[in-house]
Amino acid sequence: VSNWRRRHADFPKPVGGTETSPAFALHDVEQWLRDQGKIAEVPARERVWQQLVGHPAGAAAALRQVGAVLLLVHERPAAWRQLRGAADDTELTGVLPALLESVLAARLGPEHPVRGLTRAALARSADLVRAAGDLATTDGPAAAYAFLLGRHLDANPRQYTLTPPGPAALMAELAHGDGPSATVLDPACGVGGLLAAAREHATGGTAGDAAADTGGAPDAAPPALHGQEADPDLAALTALRLALEAPGAAIRIRAADTLRADAFPQLAADAVLLHPPFNERNWGHDELAYDPRWEYGFPARTESELAWVQHALARLRPGGTAVLLMPPAAASRRSGRRIRADLL
């Protein structure tokens, strides 16, 4: 920018900042670059991603806002078109909080984890909100969110533990067995990969997939998806992902530590799919000694995985199936021998 300003008298003037650190209007600079033949058009999805990753509240908070707006576009397209066309930024962000909450509660239940969509928070995101809504009209709400969430996960590989698609699909197939499951639970759902795999298997896969690819039946009723995740941001992003990917499915995602604060104590699921945290020492050993879930023995502090196994079994209906992805050490550690023997 310094070079352009020195060499071109028609370069846009600063709109803020200081004399030594001026700020320019992005739109003005982009238009000048187009006039000079120095810029190619940025695809809409890349423009939204750039706005999202540079958001002052952080990418996760911005992704919550974008996901909620995409869900609004998906569930109430006419309401969004009317709002998008008639409202200025102040009106838009003034009306949105109540409208988003109505859509989220209807789709995810009143205790949904998508929080922080206040008028003050959305006031800083008017451009992002409009851009996300426009992207939904071209790519579709689900595809737009899948792209943005995928980019966010790819940009933060050490922050999230993902279940690879192949093992997730296999676990879903094993859990369903001879017939579809009406209720599926993932008590450590992360970004929702296992719940998404369960839904795809039960309904015959994603749009365009043949039923034979997954063993599901075309147009089968989607299972009710229950999930819990200790990270509030991750719980919110997962709830939005599933709501957009699984239209018609009942989705209940809660943000809390499952072992310490189980959100579904009365649930009797047909299937439990679980990729628990590995080698977790702070899983509640000191607080949960007399918990009724330890039917096969109280796990040692070093045996968090065996605590998750017993939690999964406690939330199954009689005859249900639990499929867990476990570390090899959980099958051989001396401290877990008695519990493993009783499980067998």
Secondary structure, 3 states (H helix, E strand, C coil): CHHHHHHCCCCCCCCEECCCCEECCHHHHHHHHHHHCCCCCCCHHHHHHHHHHCCCCCHHHHHHHHHHHHHHHHHCHHHHHHHHHHCCHHHHHHHHHHHHHHHHHHHHCCCCCCCCCCHHHHHCCHHHHHHHHHHHHHHCHHHHHHHHHHHHHHHCCCCCCCCCHHHHHHHHHHHHCCCCCCEEEECCCCCCHHHHHHHHHHHCCCCCCCHHHHCCCCCCCCCEEEEEECCHHHHHHHHHHHHHHCCCCCEEEEECCCCCCCCCCCCCEEEEEECCCCCCCCCCCCCCCCCCCCCCCCCCCCCHHHHHHHHHHHCEEEEEEEEECCCHHHHCCHHHHHHHHHHC
